[in-house]
Amino acid sequence: MVGGGIAGVSVAAALAPHAEVTLVETEASLAYHTTGRSAALYFENYGAVPIRPLSRASRAYLEHPPEDLVDAPLLSPRGALTVADTNGLVALDETLDEGLALGTVVERLTTGEAVALCPALRPEAAVAALWEPEAADIDVAGLHQSMVRAARRAGTEIVTSAELHRADHDGAGWTARVGDATWRGEVIVDAAGAWGDVVAARCGVDPVGLTAMRRTAFMVVGDKAWTGWPMVVEAGHGWYFKPDGTQLLCSLAEENLCEPCDPRPEEIDVALAIDRINGATTLGIRSVRSSWTGLRTFAPDRTIVIGADPDVPGFVWLVGQGGTGIQTAPAAGRLAAAAARNVPIPDDLLEAGVDAASLSPTRFAALT
């Protein structure tokens, strides 16, 4: 297992009861990159259409995780309000149609109804809105830790500060050079996030064409009266904000191309987000308490890649989550584990509408 973020530990937790698993992470700690920098919302009506059943299938775990794996609930009520000015009405209606087609609980609101949910909104910024009441805050650290606990209890060995340099397949299995050690195994699962194609190349596997995008978030002073507000998202994804305790977590929701790295915030992205949010609300944001930047990684069709590589035996992908990795992790990890074991996908994933073929890396081979 390559990668100690939410993807890697979710597969390890699902796979360890059936196989000997070693998880390797290049950084000194797990969840150092994207997982630790997530906006942390369960937002079913979000992401490419083939991804959304994974979110739906993950909700059962998020709502009712095994009690011995968590210290507190993983979900907290929040709700999501998507707003549009006159220029965003087409995008808003498209989002509504997608949600209804997939069975998401979502309804169209008037300006007055939207402002009642978030009184800071200017009416002209919420000519119409969508309300998704089942959207919820996710305790990302708690979710990640629950998977780590499950993996460890089932025997997973977790090794940090251990970079995979090279791996070769000899027909019977893999020989991998990890740090200063050599490892043998039947299957490699690539859950390396923005470095997914890098890991694949080191294993002699063709890339799937991952693209990393920067996104910056920041905290501003809030108010206790705002803690019950929903997450508010602009229909064209030009900005968003949501309460985080007595602070507000804000973002430009930008997608700027970036090489895999440990990115740092750029002042222009923060300033532009403040300008847009202040234009749409009466918040009057003037200063920032803290800021950070993470990488969201996309496949060419912006759909997550899960499954066995069509050309190299014993190589399984779980990459390209594109901002949906946290809310899909319970289901995505189990789907990748089924691919690693070469067994059918679990029945409950099928019942949720998960289409393994639409997520598999074989879809790219069909295009060539």
Legacy VTK file of the C-alpha trace (Angstrom):
# vtk DataFile Version 3.0
C-alpha trace
ASCII
DATASET POLYDATA
POINTS 368 float
0.000 0.000 0.000
1.641 3.246 -1.106
0.261 6.353 0.596
-0.797 7.096 4.163
-3.642 9.493 3.460
-7.304 8.584 3.695
-7.139 6.513 0.485
-4.275 4.303 1.602
-5.552 3.636 5.106
-9.086 2.940 3.844
-7.793 0.195 1.549
-5.534 -1.167 4.281
-8.470 -1.370 6.700
-10.572 -3.259 4.153
-7.798 -5.530 2.924
-5.933 -6.423 6.127
-8.492 -8.986 7.402
-7.834 -10.997 4.213
-4.115 -10.486 3.521
-0.790 -9.392 4.967
-0.598 -5.652 4.370
2.267 -3.197 4.614
1.491 0.495 4.173
4.376 2.800 3.302
4.311 6.583 3.531
7.059 8.892 2.268
6.432 11.575 4.888
7.258 11.251 8.565
3.551 11.265 9.466
0.374 9.960 7.888
-2.204 12.283 6.275
0.405 15.028 5.845
-0.793 16.347 2.491
-4.356 16.555 1.109
-6.145 14.529 3.800
-4.953 16.839 6.547
-6.048 19.946 4.626
-9.611 19.043 3.658
-12.642 21.320 4.001
-14.278 18.294 5.625
-17.847 18.251 4.340
-20.030 15.332 3.312
-21.631 16.840 0.203
-23.360 14.120 -1.805
-24.353 16.364 -4.696
-20.720 17.062 -5.591
-18.100 15.642 -7.928
-18.359 13.766 -11.204
-21.550 11.753 -11.549
-19.864 8.291 -11.356
-18.291 9.283 -8.028
-21.509 10.181 -6.249
-22.701 6.621 -5.545
-19.428 6.120 -3.649
-20.370 9.050 -1.415
-23.828 7.568 -0.881
-22.359 4.145 -0.103
-19.954 5.686 2.422
-22.608 7.382 4.498
-23.480 4.283 6.523
-19.918 4.074 7.856
-19.765 7.812 8.507
-23.048 7.741 10.428
-22.450 4.473 12.275
-18.735 3.641 12.466
-17.671 0.724 14.671
-17.751 2.118 18.203
-14.363 0.662 19.092
-12.706 2.594 16.258
-13.878 6.119 17.079
-13.881 8.446 20.068
-16.676 10.731 18.836
-19.236 10.911 16.007
-17.745 11.337 12.542
-20.637 13.439 11.154
-22.163 16.636 12.518
-25.227 18.350 10.993
-24.413 21.278 8.734
-26.394 21.477 5.498
-25.147 22.972 2.236
-26.556 26.030 0.505
-25.578 26.597 -3.128
-26.366 30.134 -4.266
-26.493 31.814 -7.652
-26.700 35.362 -8.928
-28.335 36.015 -12.290
-25.234 34.696 -14.089
-25.238 31.393 -12.230
-28.806 30.198 -12.719
-27.979 27.722 -15.489
-25.241 26.114 -13.388
-27.603 25.999 -10.417
-30.319 24.211 -12.381
-27.801 21.718 -13.772
-26.667 20.929 -10.238
-30.274 20.477 -9.150
-31.029 18.128 -12.045
-27.935 16.013 -11.308
-28.832 15.708 -7.652
-32.447 14.742 -8.279
-31.440 12.191 -10.920
-29.192 10.450 -8.398
-31.703 10.548 -5.560
-29.970 13.195 -3.462
-32.183 15.169 -1.086
-31.966 18.642 -2.625
-34.502 21.416 -3.216
-34.599 24.795 -4.930
-35.039 27.820 -2.654
-36.074 31.404 -3.152
-33.935 34.383 -2.207
-35.830 34.845 1.035
-35.427 31.210 2.024
-31.698 31.316 1.309
-31.174 34.518 3.315
-33.121 32.995 6.199
-30.567 30.172 6.340
-27.588 32.540 6.071
-28.561 36.142 6.915
-25.195 37.502 5.753
-26.053 36.822 2.096
-26.859 39.782 -0.118
-30.126 39.128 -1.981
-28.535 39.797 -5.368
-26.018 37.009 -4.715
-28.812 34.522 -3.998
-31.364 35.109 -6.742
-31.975 31.381 -6.384
-30.418 28.654 -4.264
-30.262 24.927 -3.619
-30.583 23.383 -0.187
-29.016 20.028 0.649
-30.053 19.383 4.268
-28.172 16.093 4.632
-24.753 17.654 3.977
-22.666 17.337 7.134
-19.308 18.188 8.639
-16.861 15.279 8.704
-14.323 14.760 11.465
-11.498 14.037 9.027
-8.928 13.222 11.693
-11.406 10.919 13.414
-12.274 9.161 10.146
-8.627 8.694 9.210
-7.785 7.435 12.685
-10.673 4.950 12.598
-9.198 3.431 9.438
-5.700 3.372 10.939
-7.017 1.580 14.016
-8.894 -0.960 11.920
-5.852 -1.593 9.743
-3.467 -1.986 12.684
-5.805 -4.301 14.600
-6.019 -6.546 11.546
-2.235 -6.751 11.389
-1.235 -3.983 8.954
2.347 -2.830 9.265
2.626 0.944 8.802
6.013 2.371 7.881
6.578 6.129 7.649
9.567 8.046 6.202
9.680 5.256 3.618
9.681 6.218 -0.049
9.065 3.665 -2.772
11.988 4.078 -5.189
11.353 1.208 -7.585
9.297 -1.955 -7.971
9.596 -4.806 -10.470
7.114 -7.558 -11.283
8.606 -10.964 -12.103
5.390 -12.832 -12.919
5.019 -14.211 -9.401
4.920 -10.924 -7.517
6.620 -7.630 -6.812
10.061 -6.786 -5.504
9.989 -3.217 -4.221
12.777 -0.987 -2.992
11.363 1.103 -0.144
13.833 3.344 1.625
16.815 1.130 2.404
14.755 -2.070 2.500
13.538 -4.560 -0.087
9.972 -5.834 0.080
8.160 -8.716 -1.619
4.434 -8.772 -2.260
1.731 -9.990 -4.630
-0.061 -6.652 -5.100
0.853 -2.970 -5.010
-1.970 -0.504 -4.349
-1.191 2.994 -5.567
-2.948 5.432 -3.238
-0.310 8.137 -3.526
-2.550 11.106 -4.320
-0.861 13.724 -6.485
2.130 11.399 -6.778
0.033 8.536 -8.171
1.552 8.656 -11.664
5.037 9.019 -10.165
4.550 5.831 -8.153
3.162 4.051 -11.214
6.206 5.006 -13.297
8.509 3.617 -10.622
6.609 0.342 -10.953
6.849 0.276 -14.744
3.145 1.100 -15.113
1.839 3.623 -17.638
0.340 6.772 -16.044
-3.369 7.521 -16.125
-2.719 11.222 -16.672
-3.238 12.729 -13.219
-3.282 16.496 -12.817
-2.729 18.199 -9.463
-4.568 21.430 -8.697
-3.866 23.873 -5.874
-6.654 25.024 -3.571
-6.230 27.456 -0.688
-8.405 27.779 2.405
-8.185 30.234 5.271
-9.780 31.049 8.607
-11.299 34.396 9.584
-12.839 35.679 12.785
-16.414 34.508 13.170
-19.210 34.815 15.690
-21.021 32.345 17.944
-24.265 33.347 16.239
-22.941 31.964 12.957
-22.160 28.441 14.150
-25.471 27.098 12.882
-25.081 28.488 9.367
-24.765 25.999 6.509
-21.848 25.740 4.170
-22.452 28.340 1.459
-21.145 27.599 -2.038
-21.336 29.785 -5.139
-22.986 27.849 -7.984
-20.011 28.283 -10.302
-17.617 27.261 -7.502
-16.065 30.713 -7.397
-15.968 30.754 -3.558
-17.338 29.067 -0.464
-17.401 29.488 3.289
-18.637 27.544 6.291
-18.512 27.918 10.072
-15.706 26.135 11.882
-16.325 26.615 15.568
-16.506 30.381 16.042
-14.387 30.979 12.933
-15.281 30.886 9.245
-13.412 28.614 6.850
-13.267 30.357 3.471
-11.881 29.540 0.036
-11.680 30.839 -3.504
-12.361 27.239 -4.586
-9.628 27.742 -7.162
-8.093 25.023 -9.302
-4.604 26.125 -10.311
-2.263 23.681 -12.019
0.605 22.564 -9.815
3.305 19.928 -9.802
3.071 17.430 -6.918
4.608 19.268 -3.973
3.946 20.709 -0.524
2.234 23.949 -1.660
1.991 27.200 0.239
-0.801 29.817 0.070
-0.509 32.683 -2.390
-1.724 36.069 -1.196
-3.601 36.779 -4.421
-5.843 33.716 -3.958
-6.735 34.752 -0.410
-7.333 38.375 -1.427
-9.556 37.418 -4.361
-11.611 35.072 -2.176
-12.134 37.829 0.391
-13.205 40.217 -2.345
-15.736 37.782 -3.802
-17.166 36.705 -0.446
-17.454 40.304 0.745
-19.211 41.176 -2.511
-21.780 38.422 -1.978
-22.277 38.958 1.768
-22.259 41.569 4.510
-19.432 39.775 6.364
-16.881 42.520 5.745
-13.858 40.230 6.078
-10.682 42.269 6.661
-8.081 39.918 8.137
-7.033 36.274 8.070
-6.066 34.184 11.081
-4.483 31.265 9.236
-4.250 29.838 5.729
-3.101 26.668 4.006
-3.043 25.080 0.559
-3.672 21.506 -0.516
-3.616 19.591 -3.765
-6.722 18.122 -5.396
-5.823 15.547 -8.029
-7.904 14.730 -11.107
-7.847 12.070 -13.808
-8.453 13.362 -17.370
-12.232 12.809 -17.070
-12.314 14.158 -13.484
-13.556 10.810 -12.169
-11.792 8.790 -9.495
-9.664 5.857 -10.690
-10.212 2.599 -8.793
-9.261 -0.861 -9.972
-6.640 -3.193 -11.354
-4.348 -1.904 -14.070
-5.298 -3.541 -17.392
-1.690 -4.127 -18.484
0.375 -4.841 -15.373
-0.732 -7.701 -13.090
-0.880 -7.041 -9.376
-1.081 -3.240 -9.651
-4.230 -1.532 -8.304
-5.118 2.154 -8.541
-6.954 4.385 -6.052
-6.217 7.932 -7.201
-7.819 11.030 -8.718
-10.380 11.744 -6.006
-10.517 15.428 -6.983
-11.803 16.743 -3.674
-14.131 13.821 -2.909
-11.589 11.547 -1.241
-12.758 12.023 2.334
-16.468 11.490 1.792
-15.947 8.486 -0.510
-13.193 6.785 1.504
-15.181 4.006 3.229
-16.661 2.765 -0.064
-13.648 3.534 -2.274
-11.323 1.645 0.055
-13.529 -1.439 -0.046
-13.824 -1.268 -3.832
-10.037 -1.055 -4.225
-9.586 -3.895 -1.733
-11.961 -6.065 -3.790
-9.843 -5.312 -6.869
-6.674 -6.231 -4.976
-8.234 -9.548 -3.950
-9.796 -10.082 -7.398
-13.233 -10.691 -5.882
-16.641 -9.183 -6.778
-17.458 -5.786 -5.341
-19.588 -5.805 -2.169
-23.343 -6.040 -2.659
-24.075 -2.837 -0.759
-21.896 -0.865 -3.189
-23.862 -2.289 -6.090
-27.112 -1.385 -4.347
-25.872 2.195 -3.961
-25.325 2.373 -7.720
-21.536 2.065 -7.797
-20.454 1.196 -11.341
-16.981 -0.353 -11.137
-16.443 -0.107 -14.896
-16.939 3.673 -14.908
-14.254 4.004 -12.234
-11.779 1.405 -13.504
-8.510 2.413 -15.232
-9.583 0.191 -18.113
-11.831 3.040 -19.270
-8.753 4.888 -20.517
-7.601 1.906 -22.561
-11.002 1.888 -24.260
-10.344 5.422 -25.512
-7.076 4.564 -27.286
LINES 1 369
368 0 1 2 3 4 5 6 7 8 9 10 11 12 13 14 15 16 17 18 19 20 21 22 23 24 25 26 27 28 29 30 31 32 33 34 35 36 37 38 39 40 41 42 43 44 45 46 47 48 49 50 51 52 53 54 55 56 57 58 59 60 61 62 63 64 65 66 67 68 69 70 71 72 73 74 75 76 77 78 79 80 81 82 83 84 85 86 87 88 89 90 91 92 93 94 95 96 97 98 99 100 101 102 103 104 105 106 107 108 109 110 111 112 113 114 115 116 117 118 119 120 121 122 123 124 125 126 127 128 129 130 131 132 133 134 135 136 137 138 139 140 141 142 143 144 145 146 147 148 149 150 151 152 153 154 155 156 157 158 159 160 161 162 163 164 165 166 167 168 169 170 171 172 173 174 175 176 177 178 179 180 181 182 183 184 185 186 187 188 189 190 191 192 193 194 195 196 197 198 199 200 201 202 203 204 205 206 207 208 209 210 211 212 213 214 215 216 217 218 219 220 221 222 223 224 225 226 227 228 229 230 231 232 233 234 235 236 237 238 239 240 241 242 243 244 245 246 247 248 249 250 251 252 253 254 255 256 257 258 259 260 261 262 263 264 265 266 267 268 269 270 271 272 273 274 275 276 277 278 279 280 281 282 283 284 285 286 287 288 289 290 291 292 293 294 295 296 297 298 299 300 301 302 303 304 305 306 307 308 309 310 311 312 313 314 315 316 317 318 319 320 321 322 323 324 325 326 327 328 329 330 331 332 333 334 335 336 337 338 339 340 341 342 343 344 345 346 347 348 349 350 351 352 353 354 355 356 357 358 359 360 361 362 363 364 365 366 367
